[in-house]
Amino acid sequence: MCLIIFAYKAHPKYPLIVTANRDEFYERPTQQAHWWKSNPNILAGKDLKGGGTWLGVSKSGRFAALTNYRDLQHIRADAPTRGTLVTQFLEQDHLSALQYIEGIENDEAYNGYNLLLYENDTLVWHSNISGESRELKAGVYGVSNALLDTSWPKVEHGKDFLKDLLQKNKDTFEVEKAFDYLQNTLKPSDQELPDTGVGIELERLLSPLFIQSPKYGTRSSSVVLVDTKGNIRFEERVYQGAQGSRVFEVKGVRGQKS
């Protein structure tokens, strides 16, 4: 997952709204969102190379998502797959988000990442790059391949869009408009681009919300809504491979804190 724009306790009906794009090489084998046979508690897409996932929910009402931190000079080929950090949290109902993060073994062994964890009406962000673990307050946030709310154009544009959509819709959430915006291919000017050490041509390629190139790009978009009763609506739209849209409804089984 390479872009997550989300709202926490910023809508009267949905305490958590997540809009996200997954960018990846087209050749990397992937399964679209489904209930896993290996663990029927998990609803997520699956990275068939690493075995984990980038975004998922559980029957117990948990949500987790991950983005990679862009630092190509320090990528370790022997690092453990980051996708298991998502699946392990979804599996471990007995741990709070902060307890789970505290229990991650050899966090520095993973290549850089951001992790979002939601359980029992609490949302936590963690990064092994900054070493931070923060319980988030109400608001609209964005994270791509840098730290939370780093002011990249795609992050700022996504946050502005979501804020505007929330302001115009107090009684519902327009999922279709969210998907439309996640497919925005507008590239910012060179002056707006970050310098992440990959060169200007690659910075341009990676700059829009929706990435397109012959070998790498946005493979799927997801919108996740968690309502005040803990019910979850999860829709994924796949653009590469088994193209199409799938919608899942997960009935809330846990009460929300007041």
Secondary structure, 3 states (H helix, E strand, C coil): CCEEEEEECCCCCCCEEEEEEEEEECCCCEEEEEECCCCCCEEEEEECCCCCCCEEEECCCCEEEEEECCCHHHCCCCCCCCHHHHHHHHHCCCCCHHHHHHCCCCHHHCCCEEEEEEECCEEEEEECCCCCEEECCCEEEEECCCCCCCCCHHHHHHHHHHHHHHHHCCCCCCHHHHHHHHCCCCCCCHHHCCCCCCCHHHHHHHCCCCCCCCCEEEEEEEEEEECCCCCEEEEEEECCCCCEEEEEEECCCCCCCC
